[in-house]
Amino acid sequence: MPAKPETEPLADLPIGVRAVVDRVSCARSVAVRLYEMGLVPGTSVSVTRIAPLGDPLELEVRGYSLSIRRLEAREVLVKRASDP
């Protein structure tokens, strides 16, 4: 069985699974905006809902809800949080 990758795109994270932002790898202007919204490396995040047509994604970040496009979520790489 192949090893699971250490990081994965936020867009691929299942609903309800907690993860930690590893890096944001998109255009600088978009990355800065995502940082301003709280998606900085080391921050805990989870997908709470997905719109009926699959875009946008609703996230829980730092105690508030944030919606971002799936295209942007593909550029945010996360590591799944280990279970306590």
C-alpha positions in Angstrom: 0.0 0.0 0.0 1.5 3.4 -1.0 2.4 5.8 1.8 0.0 8.7 2.3 1.5 12.1 1.4 2.4 14.2 4.4 0.6 17.3 3.0 -2.5 17.6 1.0 -4.5 20.4 -0.6 -7.1 22.0 1.7 -9.7 21.4 -1.1 -9.2 17.6 -0.6 -9.8 17.6 3.2 -13.0 15.8 4.1 -15.7 17.7 6.1 -15.0 17.7 9.8 -11.4 16.7 9.7 -9.0 19.0 11.5 -5.7 20.0 9.8 -2.9 22.5 10.3 -1.9 24.9 7.5 1.6 23.9 6.3 2.1 26.5 3.5 0.2 28.7 1.0 1.7 28.3 -2.5 -0.3 30.6 -4.8 0.3 34.0 -6.4 1.6 36.5 -3.8 -1.4 38.8 -4.0 -3.8 35.9 -3.2 -1.4 34.4 -0.6 -1.3 37.8 1.2 -5.1 38.0 1.2 -5.4 34.4 2.6 -2.9 35.3 5.3 -5.0 38.3 6.2 -8.0 36.1 6.6 -6.1 33.9 9.0 -4.8 31.0 6.9 -1.2 31.3 8.1 1.2 28.4 8.6 0.5 26.6 11.9 -3.2 27.6 12.1 -5.8 24.9 12.7 -8.5 24.6 10.1 -11.4 22.3 9.1 -13.9 22.2 6.3 -17.4 22.6 7.8 -19.5 22.8 4.6 -19.3 22.6 0.9 -21.7 24.5 -1.4 -24.2 22.4 -3.4 -22.2 22.8 -6.6 -18.9 22.2 -4.8 -17.7 25.8 -4.7 -17.0 27.6 -2.3 -15.8 25.8 0.8 -16.8 27.0 4.2 -13.9 26.7 6.7 -13.6 27.1 10.5 -10.5 29.1 11.2 -9.6 30.7 14.5 -13.2 30.4 15.8 -14.9 31.9 12.8 -16.4 30.8 9.5 -14.5 31.6 6.3 -15.6 30.8 2.7 -13.0 30.5 0.0 -13.0 29.2 -3.6 -12.0 25.7 -4.3 -9.3 27.0 -6.7 -7.7 28.9 -3.8 -8.1 26.0 -1.4 -6.1 23.8 -3.7 -3.1 26.1 -3.2 -3.3 25.8 0.6 -1.4 22.7 1.7 -2.3 21.2 5.1 -1.2 18.4 7.4 -3.9 16.4 9.1 -3.9 17.0 12.8 -2.9 13.9 14.8 -5.7 12.5 17.0 -5.1 13.1 20.7 
